[in-house]
Amino acid sequence: MHNNIVFVSNYDLYKDLISNLLNEDSRFLDYYFSCSDAANLLLSGSIELFIIGHEFIEDSIEDYQNYTKLYKAQSTIKPILLCDEFDLELANKYLEEKLVDGVFVARPFIDKERLQIRLKQAISKCQTTSTAYVIEHDLTNLIQNERPSILIIEDDDFFSEVYKTSLTDFELDIIVVADCQAASDAIYLNKPCLIFLDYNLPDFNGFEFLQSIKSDPGLSDIPVIVVTGDTDPELNKRSHQIGATKFLKKPLNTKDISTIANAILREQHLARS
C-alpha cells in the first residue's frame, strides 16, 4: 500500500478532484503547484507515489525531465500522469520515454465523485506493480483502435431504428442511448464526432444536457443536432442560443438524417484539415 502520496498540478480541475482525498485519506501528504515546490519532499526518499497533472509536463518538460532523473536516482518513487482522454497520444509518448510509470485517464464528462472513486481505485492498483504500467487503459490499443462514433440520444424505439437505418452507410460506430445518464457514460467512454439529441428525455430536459456539453471545454466542439416533435416555435431559437448546430422537427426521414449528418461531418473534417 502506498503510504506517502504527493499530488502536483496547476490545473484547478485536478486540484478540485484531489481536494477531498487530501482530507479523507492520510496517505496523501500534500498538494503542490509545481515540482520545484515539492522538490524537497520528492527528494527525501519518503514518497512512494507522485501524481502529476499533464499540463505541468507540457508546460515545463525540461524541468520535469531534470526532476525525473533526480528523484528516480534517489528513491523508488512512481510518477503517475493524470490526464484526460484528449492527451492519450502524449501520455503514450511519456510512457515510452519512461517519463512516467503509469497513467490515470480522468475522462472529463463524469461527475467529480465518480472520478474520485476511480482515482482511489487506480491508486490501489499501483501497490503490486514494479514495472511500467497503465491504469485503466492500454493507451496504445486505445489510440490505434479509436473509431469515430455518432451518438443518438433518443428514447423512442421507432426513431432509434430510423437513425440506425439512416446512418448504416457511414463508416462510424452508431451508439444509441435512451437517456442523458447513459449518454454521459457514452461520451465518457468515447467522445463522439456528432450527437443527435432528443429534446424530450425521461431524465433531463434536452437543453440542460446540451448546456452541459457546450460548457465543457473538452466537449464544446462536438456538433449537436437537437430533434423534437414539440411545436413550440421558441425551441429553435433557444437551441441555437445554447449552441446547437442544427434544430430538426420530427418526424424525420432517413434521407434528411443522412444528408444532414454527412454535411456536418464533412464540414468538421474540412475545418480540421
C-alpha positions as CSV (number, residue, x, y, z in Angstrom):
1,M,0.0,0.0,0.0
2,H,1.3,3.5,-0.9
3,N,1.5,5.4,2.4
4,N,3.0,8.6,1.0
5,I,1.4,10.2,-2.0
6,V,2.1,13.7,-3.4
7,F,0.0,15.4,-6.0
8,V,1.4,18.2,-8.3
9,S,-0.7,20.2,-10.7
10,N,-1.5,23.8,-11.5
11,Y,-4.9,22.9,-13.1
12,D,-7.9,23.9,-11.0
13,L,-10.0,20.9,-12.2
14,Y,-7.4,18.4,-10.9
15,K,-7.0,20.3,-7.6
16,D,-10.7,20.2,-7.1
17,L,-10.7,16.4,-7.8
18,I,-8.0,15.7,-5.3
19,S,-9.1,18.1,-2.5
20,N,-11.4,15.7,-0.8
21,L,-8.9,12.9,-1.0
22,L,-6.4,15.1,0.9
23,N,-8.9,15.4,3.7
24,E,-10.1,11.8,3.9
25,D,-7.1,9.8,3.1
26,S,-4.0,10.0,5.3
27,R,-1.8,8.6,2.5
28,F,-2.0,11.9,0.7
29,L,0.6,14.2,2.2
30,D,0.1,17.4,0.2
31,Y,-0.8,19.2,-3.0
32,Y,1.7,21.4,-4.9
33,F,1.5,23.7,-7.9
34,S,4.9,22.7,-9.3
35,C,7.7,20.2,-9.0
36,S,10.0,22.8,-7.6
37,D,7.6,23.5,-4.8
38,A,7.5,19.8,-4.0
39,A,11.3,19.2,-4.6
40,N,12.4,18.7,-1.0
41,L,9.7,16.2,-0.3
42,L,10.2,14.4,-3.6
43,L,13.9,14.0,-3.0
44,S,13.5,13.0,0.6
45,G,13.1,9.3,-0.3
46,S,9.8,9.0,1.7
47,I,7.4,9.5,-1.3
48,E,6.2,6.4,-3.0
49,L,3.6,7.7,-5.4
50,F,3.8,11.0,-7.2
51,I,0.7,12.1,-9.2
52,I,1.3,14.9,-11.7
53,G,-1.2,16.7,-13.9
54,H,-0.4,16.5,-17.7
55,E,-0.3,20.3,-18.1
56,F,2.8,20.7,-15.9
57,I,4.8,18.3,-18.1
58,E,3.6,20.0,-21.2
59,D,4.5,23.5,-19.9
60,S,7.8,22.5,-18.2
61,I,9.1,19.4,-20.0
62,E,12.8,20.2,-19.4
63,D,12.3,20.9,-15.7
64,Y,10.2,17.7,-15.4
65,Q,12.9,15.6,-17.1
66,N,15.5,17.0,-14.7
67,Y,13.4,16.2,-11.6
68,T,12.7,12.8,-13.0
69,K,16.4,12.0,-13.2
70,L,16.9,13.2,-9.6
71,Y,14.1,11.5,-7.8
72,K,14.3,8.3,-9.7
73,A,18.0,8.1,-8.8
74,Q,17.4,8.7,-5.1
75,S,14.2,6.7,-4.4
76,T,11.6,4.2,-5.6
77,I,9.1,6.9,-6.3
78,K,6.5,6.1,-9.0
79,P,5.4,9.2,-11.1
80,I,1.8,8.8,-12.3
81,L,0.5,11.1,-15.0
82,L,-3.1,12.4,-14.6
83,C,-4.5,13.4,-18.0
84,D,-7.8,13.4,-19.9
85,E,-8.8,11.4,-23.0
86,F,-7.6,14.1,-25.3
87,D,-4.0,13.7,-24.2
88,L,-3.7,10.0,-24.9
89,E,-1.1,10.2,-27.6
90,L,1.0,12.5,-25.4
91,A,0.6,10.1,-22.4
92,N,1.7,7.1,-24.5
93,K,4.8,9.1,-25.6
94,Y,5.7,9.8,-21.9
95,L,5.3,6.1,-21.1
96,E,7.6,5.1,-24.0
97,E,10.2,7.6,-22.9
98,K,9.8,6.5,-19.3
99,L,9.0,9.9,-18.1
100,V,6.1,8.4,-16.1
101,D,5.5,4.9,-14.8
102,G,1.7,5.0,-15.2
103,V,-1.2,6.9,-16.5
104,F,-4.6,7.6,-15.0
105,V,-7.2,8.8,-17.6
106,A,-9.6,11.2,-16.0
107,R,-12.4,11.4,-18.5
108,P,-13.9,14.9,-18.4
109,F,-17.6,14.2,-18.8
110,I,-18.1,12.4,-15.5
111,D,-19.0,13.8,-12.1
112,K,-16.4,14.6,-9.5
113,E,-17.5,12.0,-7.0
114,R,-17.2,9.2,-9.6
115,L,-13.7,10.5,-10.6
116,Q,-12.5,10.5,-7.0
117,I,-13.7,6.9,-6.6
118,R,-11.9,5.8,-9.8
119,L,-8.8,7.6,-8.8
120,K,-8.7,5.9,-5.4
121,Q,-9.2,2.5,-7.1
122,A,-6.4,3.3,-9.5
123,I,-4.0,4.2,-6.7
124,S,-4.8,0.9,-5.1
125,K,-3.9,-0.9,-8.3
126,C,-0.4,0.5,-8.1
127,Q,0.6,-1.3,-4.9
128,T,1.7,-4.6,-6.6
129,T,3.3,-3.3,-9.7
130,S,7.0,-2.8,-10.0
131,T,7.3,-2.1,-13.8
132,A,5.8,0.5,-16.1
133,Y,2.0,0.2,-16.2
134,V,-1.1,1.9,-17.4
135,I,-4.0,2.4,-15.0
136,E,-7.4,1.5,-16.5
137,H,-6.5,1.7,-20.2
138,D,-4.0,0.2,-22.7
139,L,-3.2,3.6,-24.3
140,T,-1.6,2.1,-27.4
141,N,-4.6,-0.1,-28.2
142,L,-7.0,2.7,-27.4
143,I,-5.2,5.1,-29.8
144,Q,-4.9,2.5,-32.6
145,N,-8.4,1.3,-32.3
146,E,-10.1,4.6,-31.9
147,R,-13.1,4.7,-34.2
148,P,-15.3,7.8,-34.7
149,S,-18.8,7.5,-33.5
150,I,-22.2,9.2,-33.7
151,L,-24.2,9.3,-30.5
152,I,-28.0,9.1,-30.8
153,I,-29.9,10.2,-27.6
154,E,-33.5,9.0,-28.3
155,D,-36.0,7.2,-26.0
156,D,-38.4,6.3,-28.8
157,D,-37.6,2.8,-30.3
158,F,-39.1,3.7,-33.6
159,F,-37.0,6.8,-34.2
160,S,-33.9,5.0,-32.9
161,E,-34.4,2.5,-35.7
162,V,-34.8,5.3,-38.2
163,Y,-31.5,6.8,-37.1
164,K,-29.7,3.4,-37.4
165,T,-31.1,2.8,-40.9
166,S,-30.2,6.4,-42.0
167,L,-26.6,6.1,-40.9
168,T,-25.9,2.5,-41.9
169,D,-23.6,3.5,-44.8
170,F,-21.4,5.7,-42.6
171,E,-18.1,4.1,-41.6
172,L,-18.8,5.0,-37.9
173,D,-19.9,3.4,-34.8
174,I,-23.6,4.3,-34.2
175,I,-24.3,4.4,-30.4
176,V,-28.0,4.7,-29.3
177,V,-28.9,5.5,-25.7
178,A,-32.3,6.4,-24.2
179,D,-31.4,8.9,-21.5
180,C,-28.9,11.5,-20.5
181,Q,-27.2,9.4,-17.9
182,A,-26.4,6.7,-20.4
183,A,-25.4,9.5,-22.8
184,S,-22.9,10.8,-20.2
185,D,-21.3,7.4,-19.9
186,A,-21.2,7.0,-23.7
187,I,-19.4,10.4,-24.1
188,Y,-17.1,9.5,-21.2
189,L,-16.1,6.2,-22.9
190,N,-15.8,7.6,-26.5
191,K,-16.1,11.2,-27.5
192,P,-18.5,11.2,-30.5
193,C,-18.0,13.3,-33.6
194,L,-21.7,14.1,-33.8
195,I,-24.7,14.0,-31.4
196,F,-28.4,13.8,-32.2
197,L,-30.2,14.9,-29.1
198,D,-33.9,14.5,-28.5
199,Y,-35.4,17.4,-26.7
200,N,-37.8,15.4,-24.5
201,L,-36.0,12.8,-22.5
202,P,-37.0,10.8,-19.4
203,D,-34.3,12.1,-17.0
204,F,-33.3,15.5,-18.3
205,N,-34.5,18.4,-20.4
206,G,-32.6,18.2,-23.7
207,F,-31.4,21.8,-23.4
208,E,-30.0,21.2,-19.9
209,F,-27.9,18.4,-21.4
210,L,-26.9,20.5,-24.3
211,Q,-25.8,23.2,-21.9
212,S,-23.6,20.8,-20.0
213,I,-21.9,19.7,-23.2
214,K,-21.3,23.2,-24.5
215,S,-20.0,24.5,-21.2
216,D,-17.3,21.7,-21.1
217,P,-14.1,22.8,-22.9
218,G,-13.3,19.2,-23.8
219,L,-16.7,18.6,-25.4
220,S,-17.9,22.0,-26.7
221,D,-16.6,21.4,-30.2
222,I,-18.9,18.4,-30.7
223,P,-21.7,19.3,-33.2
224,V,-25.1,18.7,-31.6
225,I,-28.4,18.4,-33.5
226,V,-31.4,19.0,-31.4
227,V,-34.5,17.0,-32.5
228,T,-38.1,17.4,-31.2
229,G,-41.7,16.8,-32.0
230,D,-42.6,19.7,-29.9
231,T,-44.4,22.6,-31.7
232,D,-43.2,25.4,-29.5
233,P,-41.7,28.0,-32.0
234,E,-39.2,29.3,-29.4
235,L,-37.3,26.0,-29.2
236,N,-35.4,26.5,-32.4
237,K,-34.1,29.9,-31.3
238,R,-33.3,28.6,-27.8
239,S,-31.4,25.6,-29.1
240,H,-29.1,27.8,-31.2
241,Q,-28.6,30.2,-28.4
242,I,-27.2,27.4,-26.2
243,G,-25.0,26.1,-29.1
244,A,-26.9,23.6,-31.1
245,T,-25.5,23.1,-34.7
246,K,-28.9,22.4,-36.1
247,F,-32.6,22.1,-35.0
248,L,-34.8,19.5,-36.6
249,K,-38.5,18.7,-36.2
250,K,-40.0,15.2,-36.1
251,P,-41.0,13.2,-38.0
252,L,-37.6,12.7,-39.7
253,N,-36.9,10.6,-42.8
254,T,-33.8,8.6,-43.5
255,K,-32.6,10.9,-46.4
256,D,-32.8,14.0,-44.2
257,I,-30.8,12.4,-41.4
258,S,-28.2,11.0,-43.7
259,T,-27.8,14.3,-45.7
260,I,-27.5,16.5,-42.6
261,A,-25.1,14.2,-40.9
262,N,-22.9,13.9,-44.0
263,A,-22.8,17.7,-44.4
264,I,-21.9,18.4,-40.8
265,L,-19.2,15.7,-40.7
266,R,-17.7,16.9,-43.9
267,E,-17.6,20.5,-42.6
268,Q,-16.0,19.2,-39.4
269,H,-13.4,17.3,-41.4
270,L,-12.5,20.3,-43.6
271,A,-12.2,22.5,-40.5
272,R,-9.6,20.2,-39.0
273,S,-7.6,19.5,-42.2
